[in-house]
């Protein structure tokens, strides 16, 4: 359940950012979560509701944008989508791809007033 | 009915429309793990300054992390000054086992937590005289999932897999094995008694992490440990 710790970090960053902007209300928080980031969106949503209670975040919407993983083949330099860490290059079948994206765990933006 | 919000009579005041205008989207672009990563970077700078080679040991519960440490500490303590941080949800059993070898050890209890983080490590090392330490071993909470995401400031992660587990662990928990510099296959003295395909295990690990170093060891008989020791000594010398 490390989603709880991750959600606490989200709440901390969101509240700090909101305070810096003198926000009166936070309407939504948008995350970018890579498909290989190792967190489960449903668990994040569950924790978010609990962690946002009694703060500016209470009642706000958590929007999760999934970032599909991509790799670059070390042998033929093709960029290809990685459905899991074991996918091979569709062009040359090489298993040695370097991850380009897919491990994101980022707060992208917030809607405030 | 109000066409703006779908509620109430058509002529009610649109104060929430005004609120909509006040709403603004601000860009945050901050890594959620940034606090942990910042603290980990701080730990890493400290370890570099003091020349402390640091490993983050990860595995499922029961793979033999503590036994590997006990054996390593006893066999190398005349050559390397160790300190050990032990992570478990509860009890000081592991730190007690390490302390019995004569090595400074501190237990971190994570309570409900499933992994160590950089903050816990930063405070954990306050219990040691770091100037006297050449190598810090951090035994993470037994868990092949969560510890993969949390940098502690270590030089390398080392994952341990015992032959009483499935050889497909690297496929099932690819994140962890991809993040590890070394995979130790432990308890090889039990190979005649269990159905564990070492070649397949190696192949799976290589698929998840091309180039991963794999050592086959038995912490019970000592078989294979000399390769592990040689690697440790080389790294400690390079860092010091």
Contacts between the chains, C-beta under 8 A, distances in Angstrom:
chain1	res1	chain2	res2	distance
A	1	B	112	7.7
A	1	B	114	6.1
A	1	B	146	8.0
A	2	B	114	5.5
A	2	B	115	5.9
A	2	B	145	7.5
A	2	B	146	3.9
A	2	B	149	6.5
A	2	B	150	7.6
A	5	B	113	7.1
A	5	B	115	8.0
A	5	B	117	7.3
A	6	B	32	5.8
A	6	B	33	7.4
A	6	B	149	8.0
A	9	B	32	5.0
A	9	B	33	6.6
A	9	B	34	7.9
A	9	B	35	6.1
A	9	B	36	7.5
A	10	B	32	5.6
A	12	B	35	7.2
A	13	B	28	7.0
A	13	B	30	5.3
A	13	B	32	6.9
A	13	B	34	7.4
A	14	B	28	7.6
A	17	B	26	7.1
A	17	B	28	5.5
A	17	B	30	7.6
A	21	B	26	6.1
A	27	B	23	6.1
A	31	B	32	7.3
A	36	B	175	7.1
A	37	B	149	7.6
A	38	B	145	6.8
A	38	B	146	7.8
A	38	B	148	6.2
A	38	B	149	5.4
A	38	B	175	5.2
A	39	B	149	7.8
A	84	B	174	7.2
A	85	B	174	3.9
A	85	B	175	7.4
A	85	B	178	6.2
A	85	B	208	5.7
A	86	B	171	6.7
A	86	B	174	6.8
A	86	B	207	5.6
A	86	B	208	6.6
A	95	B	207	5.5
A	95	B	210	6.7
A	96	B	210	4.5
A	105	B	31	6.4
A	105	B	32	4.6
A	105	B	33	5.8
A	105	B	149	7.6
A	106	B	29	6.6
A	106	B	30	6.7
A	106	B	31	5.4
A	106	B	32	6.3
A	107	B	28	4.4
A	107	B	29	7.4
A	107	B	30	5.1
A	107	B	32	6.2
A	108	B	27	7.4
A	108	B	28	6.4
A	108	B	29	6.5
A	109	B	25	5.4
A	109	B	26	6.3
A	109	B	27	5.1
A	109	B	28	5.6
A	109	B	29	7.8
A	110	B	25	7.1
A	110	B	26	5.6
A	110	B	28	5.8
A	111	B	23	5.8
A	111	B	24	7.2
A	111	B	25	5.1
A	111	B	26	8.0
A	112	B	23	7.1
A	112	B	24	6.4
A	112	B	26	6.3
A	113	B	19	6.4
A	113	B	22	4.2
A	113	B	23	4.6
A	113	B	24	6.6
